Structures are given as C-alpha cells and as structure tokens.
Amino acid sequence: MKNLFTLLLLVVTTVSFAQESTLLRLNYNKGDKYIMEMDMKQNMGEGAMIMDMAMEMPMEIIDVNDGVYSSEIGFKSIKMYMEQAGMKVSYDSNLKEEDLDEMAKMMSTQMKPMLETVLSSKTNIYGEVLEMKMLEGTGNADQFTSQAESVVYPKEAVTVGYSWTAEKDNNGMKINSTYTVKSINDKEVVIDVKGDISGSSTGSLTGVMNIDKVSGVPTLSTIDMNFEMMGQKVVTKVVIGMKEVE
C-alpha cells in the first residue's frame, strides 16, 4: 500500500509539472525604462568582410492604453569594428571627435544621423508592433520594425513543448521561425528558436530566448544565422539583452 501511494504521488506530481502553463504577455507600466544592448558579429567568409557592432538603445514607456504600449526609443551609443580587404576601421561614439582616426571620423559622419534618431512605437500585449514613427532623425522608420518586434506571442497559454510559428520579411529576406517552449519556472520562460531563410537570401537560423515571466520582456536572446546572399556565405550572431533601469 505504501509503494502504491508513493507511485500515485509521483504520477500526480509529474502530471502537475507537465501541465504547468503561462500566458506570454508584455506587461509594461507607464514610466518603465529599459536599455536594449545589441551585439552583432558577422563574417562573410574568405576574407570578404568581418564586422562586430554593439549598440545601446534606451527605451521608455510613455503611455499605456487598453493593452497598447506607446514607447520612445533612441540610440545611446554605437561601437563598430570592421575589416575588409585589409582595411580596418574601429569606431566608438563615446570617444571625442579629436580622438578618432581619419577612417573613424568618416564612420562618425555616417553614424551621426542614427545617434540623433528617436523612434515612437506602439506595441500590443502580444509583442506585435502596430506602428513605428520617426520623431527625430531621417530615414524610414519601417526598417526598425523587425528589430523592435523580436517575437509575437501566441494568444493561448503555453506549456513545455508548445510550438508556434511566425513569418517576417526583412527587406526581401523572408524568415520563417518556429518557437518551442523549452522550460518554465517561477522567473522565466526559455524558448528554442529554429527558422528557415528564403527570398533575397537562403539559409537557416537557431537560437534561444529567455523571457521574464512577469513582464513578458525577452531579457536575453541569442540568434545564430547561416545564409547565402549573392553567392556569398554569411555567418551572423546576434545577442540582444533588455534590462530595466531606474
């Protein structure tokens, strides 16, 4: 009888754990401030080009209205190292103009408009970007939409093993991704990402996302992409972190 009770307890515990579910939803509050840190490393192979770029982007929730979050996003700093055809360029927006070499000064001229850019975004509770506008700066705000919309959450609650798919078109590069819930605990939901790349480029991607269970914010995502573009093989690694600041 004791062994039977132990077995039943084990089964009940296992079933309860397997059925643990959560709703993935963004849960911002007005006035919340975050810093997005993005690091992108790209190697086009065979000595064609190597690039390492890091950016800091502050974000503030300006308004919350009926499940829609209005935010403003800017660019705090940009660091870039690029090597191509024997030429090396190292740029850091935190340095003074007089401390930059001639190549970095040319890069500074190109980066200045981005550093002056301020974007306005409206996002719903599922993480879908509803609107993106340029408040300050020049250029097309639509090019930033895919970066802001890292993942769109499903309507239903998710459990371990649950999968859903999404499609993005980034300037002709079509990405079909499958998100699978790897684990759920009291603090976060971990998701595996796999995808196929088609259109202007062909290839695949893999990655992992850590999502804060309370706020629904992807606190860390790592994506590895291998694709071919115009006959050139490209290996890209993108790491994006989001942390709340006072």
N, C-alpha and C positions, 0 to 999 in steps of 0.2 A: 504493500500500500504506500509506503514511504517513497519507493522508487517511482511509482505511478504518479504521485503528487509532484515529485521533482521534475518528471518528464513533462507533465501538463504545464507546470510553471515555466519551463524552458520554452515550450511551444508558444504560450501566451506572450512571453517577453519578446520572442523572435518576431512574432506576427505584429506586435505593437510597434516594434522598431521599424519593421519593413513598411508599415503604413504611415510612418511619420511624414507629414506633408506641410508645405508652406506656400503662401501666396507671394510671388515675386512682384513687388510693387515699389516704385520710388516713393519715398516718404520724406520730402523736404519740408522745412519750415521757413517762413519768411525771415530773411536776415542771415540764413545759413551761408557760410563762406567755405569754399574749398580751393585747394591748389591741385591742378592736374599736372603731373610730371610725366612727360612722354620721352622715351628714348628709342630712337630708330637706327638700327645698323643695317646697312645694305652693301652687298658685294655683287657686282655684275660679272665677276669671274674673268679669268685670263688677263688680269691686269687692266681691265677696261675702266672700272671705277670702284672706289671704296668710299663709303660715306657713313659718318656717325653724327647724328644730330640729336640734341637734347633741348627740350623746351619746358618752360614753366608757364602755366596758364591759370591765372586766378579766376574763380567763378563765384558770383554772389546771387542768391535767390532774392529777386526784387519783389515778387508778388506770388501769392498762391490763391487761385480762384477756381473752385469747382473741379479739382483734380488736374488743373493745368498749372505748371510751374513756369514763371517768367524769370529768366536769368540774364545776367550780363557776363560776358567772357572776354578777357583781354590776354595780352601776351606780356609776361614779366621779363623773361629772358630767353635768349636763344644761343646755344653753343653748337658749333659745327666744325667737323674736321672732314676734309675731302681730299682724296688722292686720285689723280687721273693723268695718265700719260707722263708719269714722272713729276708732275706738278702737284705740290702740296699746299693746301690752304687751311689755316686754323683761325676760327673766328669766335669771339666771345663778346656778347653785347654788354656784359658787365664791365668790360675794360673801357678806358677813356680812348677817344679817337687818336690822341697822340701816342698811345701805347700800342697801336695796331701797325702791322707792316703794310706795305702797299697793296698786296693781294687781299688782306683782311679789310682794308679800307674800301676796296671795291665791293667786297661782300657786304660790308656795313651799309653801303648805299642801297643795295638790293633788299636788305633785311629791314631797313628803317620803316618802310610802309607797313610791314606786318606788325612790328612792335607798336605802331601807333593805332592798330586796328582794335576796335571794340565791337563785339557782336551782341545782338539781342536774340535770345532763343526762347521759344515756347515748347515745352515738353510735357507729355501726359504721364500718368502714373505707370504706364507700361514701358516708358523709356523712348517712346516714339517722338521724334522731332516734328512738331506741327508747323513751325515757322522759324525761319532764320533770317535776320536782317543785319545790315551793316550800319551801326550807329556812327562810327568814326573809321576813317580809312577809305581805301579804294579797292576795287575788285568785286568779285562775285561771291556773295555770302553762301551760295549753294555749295561751293566747294568744301565748306567746313561742315556741312550737314552730316556726312558719313562718319566724320571723326567724332562729332558730338553724339551721334546715335550708335553707341557701341553695341547694344543688344536690345531687342524688343521682347519684352516678357510675354508669356502666354496668358490668356485670360483665366484659365483654370489653375488650381493648386498643383504643385509639382511634388513628386516623391523621388527617391533614389531610383535611377534607371529611366526616369521620364525623359523623353526627347521631343524637340520641336525644331522646325526648320525656318530659315529666313533667307531672303534674297536681296542683294544690294547691287546697285550699278554705280560704280565709281569712275566717272569719265570714260565709259566704254569697257571698263574691267568689271565683269559680272562675277559676283561671289555668292555661291550657294552654300550656306553653312548649316550644320546640324549641331544643336546644343543638347548635351546629355548631362543630367544631374548625377554627379559622382558621389557627393556626400552632403549631409545636412546635420549641423549641430546647433547648439544654442546661439552661436555667434555668427556663423556664416554658412553660405551655400556655395559649394565648389562645383564648377561646371566644366566638362570637357568640350572642346570645340574642334570640329573637323569640317573641312569645306573643299569645294572644287572651284577653280578659277577658269573662266572662259571669256570669250569676246576678244578684246584687244590683246589679252594675254591668256596663256593657258598654264595650269598648274594646280597646286593644292596648298592647303594650309592646315595646321594643327595648333592647338593652344589650350590654355587653362584660364578660367576666370574665377576669382574669389569675390563673392557678393555679400556685403553686410546684410544680415538678416533683418535688422530693424529699419535701417534707412533705405535698403534696396540699392545702395550705391555700389557699383563694381569697384572695390578698393584696389584690386590688382588684376591686371590681365596681361598675359604673355602669349603672343601670336607669332608663329614661325611660318613664313610663306616661301614656297619654292615655285617659281614660274618662269616661263619663257616669253620674252617680249621682243618683237622684231628680230627674232633669231638669236637673241642674247639671253643666256640663263641668268636669272636674278635670285639671290638668296636674301631674304629680309627678315629681320627680327624686330618686333615692336613690343615694347613694355610700357604699359600705362598704369600709373598709380594715382589714386584720388585720396586725399586726406583732408579732413575738416580742420579749419584753423579758427582762431578766435577773431 
